[in-house]
Amino acid sequence: MKTSELTGAALDEEVAKCADLPYPHVYDEQGGIVEVSPSTNWAQGGPIIEREGMQLSMEDRAEWRATMWWDDTDGQREVLMKGPTPLIAAMRCYVASKLGDSL
């Protein structure tokens, strides 16, 4: 499957693998179970966006764009992914930066 097509639980699972997060759930401070869903939960996806220095922008009213850059031995590299929400675009971008566009 292409990273650019991931949504829902499949996207969340790939993000969890890349970010070394427990999946499919974690325990909150009160011992309750919280679903790991960085593609829909800003408290989980937001820190990844911030840590990776992603840039989010709206392409048009129906599509978001997430971009990130890093330096490697071949020079500066860019990853760009799109999605219907900023979190989906960003989490696709994060997974693509770690695993590429084909899983």
ChimeraX attribute file (.defattr): number of C-alpha atoms within 10 A of each C-alpha:
attribute: neighborCount
match mode: 1-to-1
recipient: residues
	/A:1	8
	/A:2	11
	/A:3	22
	/A:4	21
	/A:5	15
	/A:6	20
	/A:7	18
	/A:8	12
	/A:9	15
	/A:10	14
	/A:11	21
	/A:12	26
	/A:13	21
	/A:14	23
	/A:15	26
	/A:16	18
	/A:17	14
	/A:18	15
	/A:19	13
	/A:20	9
	/A:21	16
	/A:22	13
	/A:23	16
	/A:24	14
	/A:25	13
	/A:26	14
	/A:27	12
	/A:28	10
	/A:29	7
	/A:30	6
	/A:31	8
	/A:32	10
	/A:33	12
	/A:34	11
	/A:35	15
	/A:36	22
	/A:37	22
	/A:38	24
	/A:39	25
	/A:40	18
	/A:41	12
	/A:42	14
	/A:43	10
	/A:44	15
	/A:45	22
	/A:46	16
	/A:47	12
	/A:48	18
	/A:49	22
	/A:50	10
	/A:51	8
	/A:52	15
	/A:53	13
	/A:54	18
	/A:55	15
	/A:56	19
	/A:57	13
	/A:58	15
	/A:59	13
	/A:60	9
	/A:61	8
	/A:62	9
	/A:63	14
	/A:64	20
	/A:65	24
	/A:66	26
	/A:67	21
	/A:68	19
	/A:69	15
	/A:70	12
	/A:71	9
	/A:72	8
	/A:73	6
	/A:74	6
	/A:75	7
	/A:76	9
	/A:77	12
	/A:78	11
	/A:79	19
	/A:80	20
	/A:81	24
	/A:82	24
	/A:83	23
	/A:84	16
	/A:85	17
	/A:86	23
	/A:87	24
	/A:88	27
	/A:89	25
	/A:90	30
	/A:91	30
	/A:92	31
	/A:93	29
	/A:94	28
	/A:95	26
	/A:96	22
	/A:97	22
	/A:98	14
	/A:99	13
	/A:100	15
	/A:101	17
	/A:102	11
	/A:103	11
